[in-house]
Amino acid sequence: MNAQRTPLVAGNWKMHGSLEANAALLAEVVKGAAVFGRGQVAVCVPFPYLAQAQSLLAATPISWGSQNVSQHTHGAYTGEVSCAMLKDFGCRYAIVGHSERRALYSEDDALIAAKTAAALAAGLTPIVCVGESLAERESGVTAEVVRRQLAAVIDVVGASGVAKSVIAYEPVWAIGTGKTASPAQAQEVHALIRAQVAQTDAGVAQGVRILYGGSVKGSNARELFAQSDIDGGLIGGAALVAQDFLAICAAAN
Ligand code: 13P
């Protein structure tokens, strides 16, 4: 954490939830999150539940968003959801380039850069995910992989685009595995990310929020968020349990 930057904890619900379960979860989160400032807590829900999130969260300090966007504005793209549609449902954030999209849906760096640009053009704040696989970490190419993923986005949206984005470092080997990057391991990559942004614009690098994601829990969040370049978290499994999510939010504030 650095006092210059407002912390953010965003839940990524992935493909979980139901109208009933979401209502119960959000009621508890809303109650517990009253102490946090506007823009510091968010939930990224499946598309069909955006209207529910909007109606339950509109009068609260909690923001909401999507887990993916289309790079296109409209047209014959069956099954896709445009950024303008997300704006219609009051989304503030959109996760872009999550490792599950990269690995399971073959999203490459160029597509993720295009999605980031589309989100920015619509006035959404993209949460751009980067991170290495276990094989990449073990072969010592973490810095190179993260640099390549981020460079593709910076090349397209520039420093001004990065200034309006959030970056999330999510080592693939730490997602849903219970294996968290150590605070030092995470900080090392976060510092590299900030240094890479600084090569384009030092001021933007100071201001951009870089979240850590990968098995963040109430028990390890405080230590992670204490690192100087970690500005909050992108939370998977623990975001589905109100008390766990709130404990992580408390650790960031
Ligand atoms: P877990 O917190 O379940 O490891 O998931 C992290 C993640 O992928 C958030 O986007």
Boltz pocket constraint, residues with backbone or C-beta under 6 A from the ligand:
constraints:
  - pocket:
      binder: B
      contacts: [[A, 12], [A, 98], [A, 170], [A, 174], [A, 175], [A, 176], [A, 177], [A, 178], [A, 213], [A, 214], [A, 215], [A, 216], [A, 234], [A, 235], [A, 236], [A, 237], [A, 238]]
      max_distance: 6.0
